[in-house]
Amino acid sequence: MYTILSLCQHGENRKTHIMYRCNLSYSQLQRYLEILTGLGLLEEDGGRYRITEKGERFIREFEDLRRLIE
C-alpha cells in the first residue's frame, strides 16, 4: 500500500501504471485501491488516482517509523 501511495505521489497515477510497477494482478490492485480510497488516503479523479493530504501524512509517518526501526 505504501508503494501505491508513493507512486501516486510521484505522478504514476493510472491503474495500469500502478499495477505493473507494483507487480500486482488486476484483482489485487482493485482491492488495494478500494481499501486506500475507503480510508481516505487516495481519491479517484477520472480514471487517475491522487494522493490526499491524509495519504501524504501516512507516507511521512511510515517513513519516520521505518527510520526508527533501522
PDB file of N, CA, C, O and CB in Angstrom:
ATOM      1  N   MET A   1       0.821  -1.185   0.000  1.00  0.00           N
ATOM      2  CA  MET A   1       0.000   0.000   0.000  1.00  0.00           C
ATOM      3  C   MET A   1       0.868   1.252   0.000  1.00  0.00           C
ATOM      4  O   MET A   1       0.540   2.246  -0.648  1.00  0.00           O
ATOM      5  CB  MET A   1      -0.936  -0.004   1.199  1.00  0.00           C
ATOM      6  N   TYR A   2       1.981   1.196   0.735  1.00  0.00           N
ATOM      7  CA  TYR A   2       2.913   2.326   0.732  1.00  0.00           C
ATOM      8  C   TYR A   2       3.410   2.595  -0.680  1.00  0.00           C
ATOM      9  O   TYR A   2       3.507   3.751  -1.090  1.00  0.00           O
ATOM     10  CB  TYR A   2       4.103   2.058   1.674  1.00  0.00           C
ATOM     11  N   THR A   3       3.724   1.553  -1.423  1.00  0.00           N
ATOM     12  CA  THR A   3       4.246   1.719  -2.777  1.00  0.00           C
ATOM     13  C   THR A   3       3.204   2.354  -3.690  1.00  0.00           C
ATOM     14  O   THR A   3       3.536   3.212  -4.507  1.00  0.00           O
ATOM     15  CB  THR A   3       4.693   0.369  -3.346  1.00  0.00           C
ATOM     16  N   ILE A   4       1.963   1.944  -3.560  1.00  0.00           N
ATOM     17  CA  ILE A   4       0.896   2.537  -4.366  1.00  0.00           C
ATOM     18  C   ILE A   4       0.776   4.030  -4.046  1.00  0.00           C
ATOM     19  O   ILE A   4       0.690   4.856  -4.954  1.00  0.00           O
ATOM     20  CB  ILE A   4      -0.458   1.811  -4.111  1.00  0.00           C
ATOM     21  N   LEU A   5       0.770   4.365  -2.787  1.00  0.00           N
ATOM     22  CA  LEU A   5       0.681   5.774  -2.393  1.00  0.00           C
ATOM     23  C   LEU A   5       1.876   6.562  -2.899  1.00  0.00           C
ATOM     24  O   LEU A   5       1.732   7.685  -3.383  1.00  0.00           O
ATOM     25  CB  LEU A   5       0.580   5.902  -0.873  1.00  0.00           C
ATOM     26  N   SER A   6       3.044   5.975  -2.787  1.00  0.00           N
ATOM     27  CA  SER A   6       4.264   6.640  -3.231  1.00  0.00           C
ATOM     28  C   SER A   6       4.245   6.883  -4.741  1.00  0.00           C
ATOM     29  O   SER A   6       4.644   7.951  -5.204  1.00  0.00           O
ATOM     30  CB  SER A   6       5.490   5.809  -2.846  1.00  0.00           C
ATOM     31  N   LEU A   7       3.786   5.902  -5.501  1.00  0.00           N
ATOM     32  CA  LEU A   7       3.691   6.073  -6.950  1.00  0.00           C
ATOM     33  C   LEU A   7       2.724   7.196  -7.302  1.00  0.00           C
ATOM     34  O   LEU A   7       3.014   8.015  -8.175  1.00  0.00           O
ATOM     35  CB  LEU A   7       3.246   4.765  -7.617  1.00  0.00           C
ATOM     36  N   CYS A   8       1.591   7.240  -6.637  1.00  0.00           N
ATOM     37  CA  CYS A   8       0.615   8.296  -6.893  1.00  0.00           C
ATOM     38  C   CYS A   8       1.160   9.659  -6.500  1.00  0.00           C
ATOM     39  O   CYS A   8       0.828  10.669  -7.121  1.00  0.00           O
ATOM     40  CB  CYS A   8      -0.680   8.017  -6.141  1.00  0.00           C
ATOM     41  N   GLN A   9       1.977   9.687  -5.492  1.00  0.00           N
ATOM     42  CA  GLN A   9       2.590  10.926  -5.040  1.00  0.00           C
ATOM     43  C   GLN A   9       3.552  11.470  -6.101  1.00  0.00           C
ATOM     44  O   GLN A   9       3.728  12.681  -6.229  1.00  0.00           O
ATOM     45  CB  GLN A   9       3.327  10.703  -3.709  1.00  0.00           C
ATOM     46  N   HIS A  10       4.168  10.564  -6.853  1.00  0.00           N
ATOM     47  CA  HIS A  10       5.170  10.957  -7.850  1.00  0.00           C
ATOM     48  C   HIS A  10       4.630  10.914  -9.279  1.00  0.00           C
ATOM     49  O   HIS A  10       5.414  10.864 -10.227  1.00  0.00           O
ATOM     50  CB  HIS A  10       6.382  10.055  -7.741  1.00  0.00           C
ATOM     51  N   GLY A  11       3.318  10.931  -9.448  1.00  0.00           N
ATOM     52  CA  GLY A  11       2.728  11.072 -10.767  1.00  0.00           C
ATOM     53  C   GLY A  11       2.320   9.792 -11.472  1.00  0.00           C
ATOM     54  O   GLY A  11       1.667   9.866 -12.513  1.00  0.00           O
ATOM     55  N   GLU A  12       2.672   8.626 -10.958  1.00  0.00           N
ATOM     56  CA  GLU A  12       2.238   7.360 -11.546  1.00  0.00           C
ATOM     57  C   GLU A  12       0.844   7.080 -11.015  1.00  0.00           C
ATOM     58  O   GLU A  12       0.699   6.450  -9.966  1.00  0.00           O
ATOM     59  CB  GLU A  12       3.234   6.180 -11.210  1.00  0.00           C
ATOM     60  N   ASN A  13      -0.179   7.534 -11.717  1.00  0.00           N
ATOM     61  CA  ASN A  13      -1.489   7.501 -11.098  1.00  0.00           C
ATOM     62  C   ASN A  13      -2.580   6.811 -11.904  1.00  0.00           C
ATOM     63  O   ASN A  13      -3.755   6.920 -11.554  1.00  0.00           O
ATOM     64  CB  ASN A  13      -1.908   8.864 -10.817  1.00  0.00           C
ATOM     65  N   ARG A  14      -2.231   6.115 -12.955  1.00  0.00           N
ATOM     66  CA  ARG A  14      -3.223   5.328 -13.695  1.00  0.00           C
ATOM     67  C   ARG A  14      -3.153   3.883 -13.229  1.00  0.00           C
ATOM     68  O   ARG A  14      -2.101   3.396 -12.817  1.00  0.00           O
ATOM     69  CB  ARG A  14      -2.986   5.423 -15.234  1.00  0.00           C
ATOM     70  N   LYS A  15      -4.302   3.201 -13.301  1.00  0.00           N
ATOM     71  CA  LYS A  15      -4.371   1.832 -12.799  1.00  0.00           C
ATOM     72  C   LYS A  15      -3.308   0.938 -13.419  1.00  0.00           C
ATOM     73  O   LYS A  15      -2.637   0.190 -12.708  1.00  0.00           O
ATOM     74  CB  LYS A  15      -5.741   1.252 -13.064  1.00  0.00           C
ATOM     75  N   THR A  16      -3.148   1.008 -14.730  1.00  0.00           N
ATOM     76  CA  THR A  16      -2.186   0.105 -15.386  1.00  0.00           C
ATOM     77  C   THR A  16      -0.761   0.393 -14.935  1.00  0.00           C
ATOM     78  O   THR A  16       0.020  -0.536 -14.727  1.00  0.00           O
ATOM     79  CB  THR A  16      -2.283   0.233 -16.914  1.00  0.00           C
ATOM     80  N   HIS A  17      -0.414   1.662 -14.782  1.00  0.00           N
ATOM     81  CA  HIS A  17       0.933   2.006 -14.313  1.00  0.00           C
ATOM     82  C   HIS A  17       1.177   1.452 -12.915  1.00  0.00           C
ATOM     83  O   HIS A  17       2.215   0.850 -12.639  1.00  0.00           O
ATOM     84  CB  HIS A  17       1.135   3.532 -14.317  1.00  0.00           C
ATOM     85  N   ILE A  18       0.208   1.665 -12.051  1.00  0.00           N
ATOM     86  CA  ILE A  18       0.330   1.183 -10.674  1.00  0.00           C
ATOM     87  C   ILE A  18       0.430  -0.335 -10.651  1.00  0.00           C
ATOM     88  O   ILE A  18       1.272  -0.896  -9.951  1.00  0.00           O
ATOM     89  CB  ILE A  18      -0.866   1.652  -9.825  1.00  0.00           C
ATOM     90  N   MET A  19      -0.429  -0.994 -11.414  1.00  0.00           N
ATOM     91  CA  MET A  19      -0.474  -2.453 -11.441  1.00  0.00           C
ATOM     92  C   MET A  19       0.874  -3.037 -11.863  1.00  0.00           C
ATOM     93  O   MET A  19       1.384  -3.951 -11.216  1.00  0.00           O
ATOM     94  CB  MET A  19      -1.578  -2.933 -12.391  1.00  0.00           C
ATOM     95  N   TYR A  20       1.451  -2.513 -12.942  1.00  0.00           N
ATOM     96  CA  TYR A  20       2.728  -3.051 -13.425  1.00  0.00           C
ATOM     97  C   TYR A  20       3.893  -2.684 -12.521  1.00  0.00           C
ATOM     98  O   TYR A  20       4.768  -3.516 -12.281  1.00  0.00           O
ATOM     99  CB  TYR A  20       3.003  -2.554 -14.827  1.00  0.00           C
ATOM    100  N   ARG A  21       3.922  -1.459 -12.016  1.00  0.00           N
ATOM    101  CA  ARG A  21       5.035  -1.032 -11.161  1.00  0.00           C
ATOM    102  C   ARG A  21       5.046  -1.779  -9.826  1.00  0.00           C
ATOM    103  O   ARG A  21       6.107  -1.997  -9.241  1.00  0.00           O
ATOM    104  CB  ARG A  21       4.957   0.475 -10.909  1.00  0.00           C
ATOM    105  N   CYS A  22       3.858  -2.172  -9.346  1.00  0.00           N
ATOM    106  CA  CYS A  22       3.750  -2.896  -8.073  1.00  0.00           C
ATOM    107  C   CYS A  22       3.697  -4.408  -8.267  1.00  0.00           C
ATOM    108  O   CYS A  22       3.648  -5.161  -7.294  1.00  0.00           O
ATOM    109  CB  CYS A  22       2.514  -2.439  -7.317  1.00  0.00           C
ATOM    110  N   ASN A  23       3.708  -4.849  -9.517  1.00  0.00           N
ATOM    111  CA  ASN A  23       3.663  -6.276  -9.826  1.00  0.00           C
ATOM    112  C   ASN A  23       2.440  -6.952  -9.197  1.00  0.00           C
ATOM    113  O   ASN A  23       2.561  -7.974  -8.522  1.00  0.00           O
ATOM    114  CB  ASN A  23       4.943  -6.958  -9.343  1.00  0.00           C
ATOM    115  N   LEU A  24       1.263  -6.363  -9.430  1.00  0.00           N
ATOM    116  CA  LEU A  24       0.011  -6.874  -8.882  1.00  0.00           C
ATOM    117  C   LEU A  24      -0.892  -7.363 -10.003  1.00  0.00           C
ATOM    118  O   LEU A  24      -0.800  -6.890 -11.136  1.00  0.00           O
ATOM    119  CB  LEU A  24      -0.702  -5.792  -8.052  1.00  0.00           C
ATOM    120  N   SER A  25      -1.758  -8.304  -9.684  1.00  0.00           N
ATOM    121  CA  SER A  25      -2.804  -8.676 -10.631  1.00  0.00           C
ATOM    122  C   SER A  25      -3.876  -7.589 -10.585  1.00  0.00           C
ATOM    123  O   SER A  25      -3.899  -6.756  -9.679  1.00  0.00           O
ATOM    124  CB  SER A  25      -3.409 -10.096 -10.299  1.00  0.00           C
ATOM    125  N   TYR A  26      -4.756  -7.615 -11.575  1.00  0.00           N
ATOM    126  CA  TYR A  26      -5.807  -6.607 -11.614  1.00  0.00           C
ATOM    127  C   TYR A  26      -6.721  -6.710 -10.395  1.00  0.00           C
ATOM    128  O   TYR A  26      -7.118  -5.692  -9.829  1.00  0.00           O
ATOM    129  CB  TYR A  26      -6.624  -6.747 -12.895  1.00  0.00           C
ATOM    130  N   SER A  27      -7.053  -7.933  -9.992  1.00  0.00           N
ATOM    131  CA  SER A  27      -7.941  -8.089  -8.828  1.00  0.00           C
ATOM    132  C   SER A  27      -7.266  -7.623  -7.541  1.00  0.00           C
ATOM    133  O   SER A  27      -7.921  -7.038  -6.678  1.00  0.00           O
ATOM    134  CB  SER A  27      -8.377  -9.552  -8.684  1.00  0.00           C
ATOM    135  N   GLN A  28      -5.969  -7.875  -7.402  1.00  0.00           N
ATOM    136  CA  GLN A  28      -5.235  -7.385  -6.224  1.00  0.00           C
ATOM    137  C   GLN A  28      -5.236  -5.860  -6.216  1.00  0.00           C
ATOM    138  O   GLN A  28      -5.492  -5.234  -5.187  1.00  0.00           O
ATOM    139  CB  GLN A  28      -3.773  -7.926  -6.213  1.00  0.00           C
ATOM    140  N   LEU A  29      -4.950  -5.275  -7.367  1.00  0.00           N
ATOM    141  CA  LEU A  29      -4.919  -3.823  -7.474  1.00  0.00           C
ATOM    142  C   LEU A  29      -6.273  -3.224  -7.099  1.00  0.00           C
ATOM    143  O   LEU A  29      -6.341  -2.254  -6.344  1.00  0.00           O
ATOM    144  CB  LEU A  29      -4.524  -3.399  -8.893  1.00  0.00           C
ATOM    145  N   GLN A  30      -7.348  -3.804  -7.628  1.00  0.00           N
ATOM    146  CA  GLN A  30      -8.688  -3.314  -7.326  1.00  0.00           C
ATOM    147  C   GLN A  30      -8.936  -3.296  -5.821  1.00  0.00           C
ATOM    148  O   GLN A  30      -9.455  -2.322  -5.278  1.00  0.00           O
ATOM    149  CB  GLN A  30      -9.742  -4.177  -8.025  1.00  0.00           C
ATOM    150  N   ARG A  31      -8.562  -4.374  -5.164  1.00  0.00           N
ATOM    151  CA  ARG A  31      -8.780  -4.493  -3.717  1.00  0.00           C
ATOM    152  C   ARG A  31      -7.993  -3.422  -2.950  1.00  0.00           C
ATOM    153  O   ARG A  31      -8.533  -2.756  -2.067  1.00  0.00           O
ATOM    154  CB  ARG A  31      -8.374  -5.902  -3.227  1.00  0.00           C
ATOM    155  N   TYR A  32      -6.717  -3.268  -3.299  1.00  0.00           N
ATOM    156  CA  TYR A  32      -5.894  -2.255  -2.620  1.00  0.00           C
ATOM    157  C   TYR A  32      -6.433  -0.845  -2.864  1.00  0.00           C
ATOM    158  O   TYR A  32      -6.469  -0.030  -1.943  1.00  0.00           O
ATOM    159  CB  TYR A  32      -4.434  -2.345  -3.097  1.00  0.00           C
ATOM    160  N   LEU A  33      -6.849  -0.556  -4.090  1.00  0.00           N
ATOM    161  CA  LEU A  33      -7.380   0.770  -4.382  1.00  0.00           C
ATOM    162  C   LEU A  33      -8.681   1.018  -3.622  1.00  0.00           C
ATOM    163  O   LEU A  33      -8.923   2.133  -3.159  1.00  0.00           O
ATOM    164  CB  LEU A  33      -7.607   0.933  -5.886  1.00  0.00           C
ATOM    165  N   GLU A  34      -9.515  -0.006  -3.489  1.00  0.00           N
ATOM    166  CA  GLU A  34     -10.742   0.129  -2.702  1.00  0.00           C
ATOM    167  C   GLU A  34     -10.419   0.451  -1.248  1.00  0.00           C
ATOM    168  O   GLU A  34     -11.048   1.319  -0.643  1.00  0.00           O
ATOM    169  CB  GLU A  34     -11.579  -1.157  -2.784  1.00  0.00           C
ATOM    170  N   ILE A  35      -9.441  -0.247  -0.694  1.00  0.00           N
ATOM    171  CA  ILE A  35      -9.055  -0.017   0.703  1.00  0.00           C
ATOM    172  C   ILE A  35      -8.506   1.388   0.873  1.00  0.00           C
ATOM    173  O   ILE A  35      -8.915   2.109   1.783  1.00  0.00           O
ATOM    174  CB  ILE A  35      -8.011  -1.055   1.162  1.00  0.00           C
ATOM    175  N   LEU A  36      -7.581   1.785   0.001  1.00  0.00           N
ATOM    176  CA  LEU A  36      -6.933   3.093   0.132  1.00  0.00           C
ATOM    177  C   LEU A  36      -7.917   4.242  -0.074  1.00  0.00           C
ATOM    178  O   LEU A  36      -7.834   5.257   0.619  1.00  0.00           O
ATOM    179  CB  LEU A  36      -5.788   3.213  -0.866  1.00  0.00           C
ATOM    180  N   THR A  37      -8.841   4.095  -1.013  1.00  0.00           N
ATOM    181  CA  THR A  37      -9.842   5.159  -1.191  1.00  0.00           C
ATOM    182  C   THR A  37     -10.840   5.148  -0.033  1.00  0.00           C
ATOM    183  O   THR A  37     -11.295   6.204   0.407  1.00  0.00           O
ATOM    184  CB  THR A  37     -10.587   4.990  -2.543  1.00  0.00           C
ATOM    185  N   GLY A  38     -11.177   3.964   0.456  1.00  0.00           N
ATOM    186  CA  GLY A  38     -12.086   3.862   1.595  1.00  0.00           C
ATOM    187  C   GLY A  38     -11.529   4.493   2.855  1.00  0.00           C
ATOM    188  O   GLY A  38     -12.274   5.043   3.665  1.00  0.00           O
ATOM    189  N   LEU A  39     -10.212   4.412   3.020  1.00  0.00           N
ATOM    190  CA  LEU A  39      -9.560   5.021   4.180  1.00  0.00           C
ATOM    191  C   LEU A  39      -9.284   6.512   3.981  1.00  0.00           C
ATOM    192  O   LEU A  39      -8.834   7.195   4.901  1.00  0.00           O
ATOM    193  CB  LEU A  39      -8.261   4.298   4.478  1.00  0.00           C
ATOM    194  N   GLY A  40      -9.555   7.005   2.785  1.00  0.00           N
ATOM    195  CA  GLY A  40      -9.332   8.425   2.512  1.00  0.00           C
ATOM    196  C   GLY A  40      -7.892   8.769   2.208  1.00  0.00           C
ATOM    197  O   GLY A  40      -7.498   9.930   2.316  1.00  0.00           O
ATOM    198  N   LEU A  41      -7.094   7.778   1.826  1.00  0.00           N
ATOM    199  CA  LEU A  41      -5.689   8.023   1.506  1.00  0.00           C
ATOM    200  C   LEU A  41      -5.481   8.341   0.027  1.00  0.00           C
ATOM    201  O   LEU A  41      -4.497   8.981  -0.345  1.00  0.00           O
ATOM    202  CB  LEU A  41      -4.852   6.817   1.892  1.00  0.00           C
ATOM    203  N   LEU A  42      -6.413   7.892  -0.812  1.00  0.00           N
ATOM    204  CA  LEU A  42      -6.403   8.161  -2.249  1.00  0.00           C
ATOM    205  C   LEU A  42      -7.778   8.647  -2.675  1.00  0.00           C
ATOM    206  O   LEU A  42      -8.786   8.344  -2.037  1.00  0.00           O
ATOM    207  CB  LEU A  42      -5.995   6.898  -3.053  1.00  0.00           C
ATOM    208  N   GLU A  43      -7.802   9.411  -3.770  1.00  0.00           N
ATOM    209  CA  GLU A  43      -9.053   9.822  -4.397  1.00  0.00           C
ATOM    210  C   GLU A  43      -8.963   9.462  -5.869  1.00  0.00           C
ATOM    211  O   GLU A  43      -7.902   9.586  -6.480  1.00  0.00           O
ATOM    212  CB  GLU A  43      -9.328  11.356  -4.198  1.00  0.00           C
ATOM    213  N   GLU A  44     -10.074   9.017  -6.439  1.00  0.00           N
ATOM    214  CA  GLU A  44     -10.103   8.763  -7.876  1.00  0.00           C
ATOM    215  C   GLU A  44     -10.643   9.993  -8.569  1.00  0.00           C
ATOM    216  O   GLU A  44     -11.606  10.610  -8.114  1.00  0.00           O
ATOM    217  CB  GLU A  44     -10.961   7.513  -8.217  1.00  0.00           C
ATOM    218  N   ASP A  45     -10.014  10.343  -9.672  1.00  0.00           N
ATOM    219  CA  ASP A  45     -10.430  11.515 -10.432  1.00  0.00           C
ATOM    220  C   ASP A  45     -10.319  11.190 -11.917  1.00  0.00           C
ATOM    221  O   ASP A  45      -9.256  11.360 -12.514  1.00  0.00           O
ATOM    222  CB  ASP A  45      -9.568  12.765 -10.065  1.00  0.00           C
ATOM    223  N   GLY A  46     -11.414  10.723 -12.515  1.00  0.00           N
ATOM    224  CA  GLY A  46     -11.434  10.450 -13.941  1.00  0.00           C
ATOM    225  C   GLY A  46     -10.474   9.357 -14.381  1.00  0.00           C
ATOM    226  O   GLY A  46      -9.796   9.508 -15.397  1.00  0.00           O
ATOM    227  N   GLY A  47     -10.402   8.267 -13.641  1.00  0.00           N
ATOM    228  CA  GLY A  47      -9.515   7.168 -14.005  1.00  0.00           C
ATOM    229  C   GLY A  47      -8.102   7.317 -13.493  1.00  0.00           C
ATOM    230  O   GLY A  47      -7.270   6.436 -13.707  1.00  0.00           O
ATOM    231  N   ARG A  48      -7.822   8.394 -12.836  1.00  0.00           N
ATOM    232  CA  ARG A  48      -6.499   8.619 -12.241  1.00  0.00           C
ATOM    233  C   ARG A  48      -6.668   8.688 -10.725  1.00  0.00           C
ATOM    234  O   ARG A  48      -7.715   9.078 -10.209  1.00  0.00           O
ATOM    235  CB  ARG A  48      -5.831   9.939 -12.797  1.00  0.00           C
ATOM    236  N   TYR A  49      -5.620   8.301 -10.047  1.00  0.00           N
ATOM    237  CA  TYR A  49      -5.672   8.312  -8.582  1.00  0.00           C
ATOM    238  C   TYR A  49      -4.739   9.391  -8.059  1.00  0.00           C
ATOM    239  O   TYR A  49      -3.619   9.568  -8.539  1.00  0.00           O
ATOM    240  CB  TYR A  49      -5.288   6.922  -7.994  1.00  0.00           C
ATOM    241  N   ARG A  50      -5.238  10.103  -7.061  1.00  0.00           N
ATOM    242  CA  ARG A  50      -4.492  11.207  -6.483  1.00  0.00           C
ATOM    243  C   ARG A  50      -4.384  10.979  -4.989  1.00  0.00           C
ATOM    244  O   ARG A  50      -5.362  10.626  -4.329  1.00  0.00           O
ATOM    245  CB  ARG A  50      -5.164  12.571  -6.795  1.00  0.00           C
ATOM    246  N   ILE A  51      -3.191  11.184  -4.464  1.00  0.00           N
ATOM    247  CA  ILE A  51      -2.975  11.016  -3.031  1.00  0.00           C
ATOM    248  C   ILE A  51      -3.594  12.210  -2.298  1.00  0.00           C
ATOM    249  O   ILE A  51      -3.498  13.347  -2.759  1.00  0.00           O
ATOM    250  CB  ILE A  51      -1.449  10.883  -2.704  1.00  0.00           C
ATOM    251  N   THR A  52      -4.215  11.946  -1.177  1.00  0.00           N
ATOM    252  CA  THR A  52      -4.839  13.003  -0.382  1.00  0.00           C
ATOM    253  C   THR A  52      -3.841  13.520   0.652  1.00  0.00           C
ATOM    254  O   THR A  52      -2.743  12.983   0.802  1.00  0.00           O
ATOM    255  CB  THR A  52      -6.132  12.486   0.313  1.00  0.00           C
ATOM    256  N   GLU A  53      -4.242  14.557   1.350  1.00  0.00           N
ATOM    257  CA  GLU A  53      -3.407  15.080   2.429  1.00  0.00           C
ATOM    258  C   GLU A  53      -3.200  14.006   3.505  1.00  0.00           C
ATOM    259  O   GLU A  53      -2.111  13.879   4.067  1.00  0.00           O
ATOM    260  CB  GLU A  53      -4.048  16.351   3.046  1.00  0.00           C
ATOM    261  N   LYS A  54      -4.243  13.248   3.780  1.00  0.00           N
ATOM    262  CA  LYS A  54      -4.139  12.153   4.748  1.00  0.00           C
ATOM    263  C   LYS A  54      -3.146  11.099   4.257  1.00  0.00           C
ATOM    264  O   LYS A  54      -2.391  10.539   5.052  1.00  0.00           O
ATOM    265  CB  LYS A  54      -5.525  11.511   4.995  1.00  0.00           C
ATOM    266  N   GLY A  55      -3.145  10.829   2.959  1.00  0.00           N
ATOM    267  CA  GLY A  55      -2.190   9.890   2.378  1.00  0.00           C
ATOM    268  C   GLY A  55      -0.764  10.400   2.483  1.00  0.00           C
ATOM    269  O   GLY A  55       0.153   9.632   2.773  1.00  0.00           O
ATOM    270  N   GLU A  56      -0.574  11.685   2.250  1.00  0.00           N
ATOM    271  CA  GLU A  56       0.759  12.303   2.392  1.00  0.00           C
ATOM    272  C   GLU A  56       1.256  12.156   3.830  1.00  0.00           C
ATOM    273  O   GLU A  56       2.420  11.836   4.066  1.00  0.00           O
ATOM    274  CB  GLU A  56       0.717  13.809   1.989  1.00  0.00           C
ATOM    275  N   ARG A  57       0.359  12.393   4.780  1.00  0.00           N
ATOM    276  CA  ARG A  57       0.711  12.267   6.197  1.00  0.00           C
ATOM    277  C   ARG A  57       1.084  10.822   6.527  1.00  0.00           C
ATOM    278  O   ARG A  57       2.032  10.578   7.273  1.00  0.00           O
ATOM    279  CB  ARG A  57      -0.460  12.738   7.093  1.00  0.00           C
ATOM    280  N   PHE A  58       0.339   9.866   5.972  1.00  0.00           N
ATOM    281  CA  PHE A  58       0.641   8.445   6.181  1.00  0.00           C
ATOM    282  C   PHE A  58       2.043   8.116   5.685  1.00  0.00           C
ATOM    283  O   PHE A  58       2.796   7.425   6.372  1.00  0.00           O
ATOM    284  CB  PHE A  58      -0.396   7.558   5.465  1.00  0.00           C
ATOM    285  N   ILE A  59       2.399   8.601   4.506  1.00  0.00           N
ATOM    286  CA  ILE A  59       3.734   8.332   3.955  1.00  0.00           C
ATOM    287  C   ILE A  59       4.813   8.901   4.866  1.00  0.00           C
ATOM    288  O   ILE A  59       5.793   8.220   5.169  1.00  0.00           O
ATOM    289  CB  ILE A  59       3.869   8.927   2.538  1.00  0.00           C
ATOM    290  N   ARG A  60       4.640  10.142   5.304  1.00  0.00           N
ATOM    291  CA  ARG A  60       5.649  10.750   6.197  1.00  0.00           C
ATOM    292  C   ARG A  60       5.811   9.951   7.483  1.00  0.00           C
ATOM    293  O   ARG A  60       6.933   9.690   7.917  1.00  0.00           O
ATOM    294  CB  ARG A  60       5.263  12.199   6.537  1.00  0.00           C
ATOM    295  N   GLU A  61       4.702   9.562   8.091  1.00  0.00           N
ATOM    296  CA  GLU A  61       4.765   8.815   9.349  1.00  0.00           C
ATOM    297  C   GLU A  61       5.334   7.415   9.138  1.00  0.00           C
ATOM    298  O   GLU A  61       6.072   6.915   9.987  1.00  0.00           O
ATOM    299  CB  GLU A  61       3.375   8.723   9.981  1.00  0.00           C
ATOM    300  N   PHE A  62       5.004   6.788   8.034  1.00  0.00           N
ATOM    301  CA  PHE A  62       5.543   5.466   7.718  1.00  0.00           C
ATOM    302  C   PHE A  62       7.063   5.543   7.548  1.00  0.00           C
ATOM    303  O   PHE A  62       7.791   4.688   8.052  1.00  0.00           O
ATOM    304  CB  PHE A  62       4.883   4.901   6.436  1.00  0.00           C
ATOM    305  N   GLU A  63       7.537   6.569   6.836  1.00  0.00           N
ATOM    306  CA  GLU A  63       8.980   6.730   6.633  1.00  0.00           C
ATOM    307  C   GLU A  63       9.691   7.033   7.952  1.00  0.00           C
ATOM    308  O   GLU A  63      10.798   6.548   8.185  1.00  0.00           O
ATOM    309  CB  GLU A  63       9.256   7.849   5.617  1.00  0.00           C
ATOM    310  N   ASP A  64       9.066   7.827   8.805  1.00  0.00           N
ATOM    311  CA  ASP A  64       9.645   8.089  10.124  1.00  0.00           C
ATOM    312  C   ASP A  64       9.757   6.799  10.930  1.00  0.00           C
ATOM    313  O   ASP A  64      10.785   6.547  11.559  1.00  0.00           O
ATOM    314  CB  ASP A  64       8.798   9.121  10.891  1.00  0.00           C
ATOM    315  N   LEU A  65       8.720   5.993  10.915  1.00  0.00           N
ATOM    316  CA  LEU A  65       8.730   4.715  11.622  1.00  0.00           C
ATOM    317  C   LEU A  65       9.807   3.786  11.066  1.00  0.00           C
ATOM    318  O   LEU A  65      10.506   3.118  11.827  1.00  0.00           O
ATOM    319  CB  LEU A  65       7.357   4.044  11.529  1.00  0.00           C
ATOM    320  N   ARG A  66       9.940   3.743   9.751  1.00  0.00           N
ATOM    321  CA  ARG A  66      10.961   2.895   9.140  1.00  0.00           C
ATOM    322  C   ARG A  66      12.364   3.334   9.569  1.00  0.00           C
ATOM    323  O   ARG A  66      13.226   2.493   9.825  1.00  0.00           O
ATOM    324  CB  ARG A  66      10.839   2.931   7.606  1.00  0.00           C
ATOM    325  N   ARG A  67      12.596   4.654   9.649  1.00  0.00           N
ATOM    326  CA  ARG A  67      13.901   5.148  10.110  1.00  0.00           C
ATOM    327  C   ARG A  67      14.175   4.762  11.567  1.00  0.00           C
ATOM    328  O   ARG A  67      15.304   4.430  11.926  1.00  0.00           O
ATOM    329  CB  ARG A  67      13.972   6.671   9.957  1.00  0.00           C
ATOM    330  N   LEU A  68      13.129   4.809  12.402  1.00  0.00           N
ATOM    331  CA  LEU A  68      13.298   4.418  13.808  1.00  0.00           C
ATOM    332  C   LEU A  68      13.658   2.943  13.948  1.00  0.00           C
ATOM    333  O   LEU A  68      14.476   2.572  14.789  1.00  0.00           O
ATOM    334  CB  LEU A  68      12.023   4.712  14.595  1.00  0.00           C
ATOM    335  N   ILE A  69      13.054   2.124  13.134  1.00  0.00           N
ATOM    336  CA  ILE A  69      13.309   0.664  13.198  1.00  0.00           C
ATOM    337  C   ILE A  69      14.730   0.344  12.752  1.00  0.00           C
ATOM    338  O   ILE A  69      15.386  -0.528  13.321  1.00  0.00           O
ATOM    339  CB  ILE A  69      12.294  -0.112  12.315  1.00  0.00           C
ATOM    340  N   GLU A  70      15.197   1.049  11.737  1.00  0.00           N
ATOM    341  CA  GLU A  70      16.561   0.795  11.250  1.00  0.00           C
ATOM    342  C   GLU A  70      17.564   1.244  12.263  1.00  0.00           C
ATOM    343  O   GLU A  70      18.768   1.115  12.038  1.00  0.00           O
ATOM    344  CB  GLU A  70      16.816   1.496   9.921  1.00  0.00           C
TER     345      GLU A  70
END
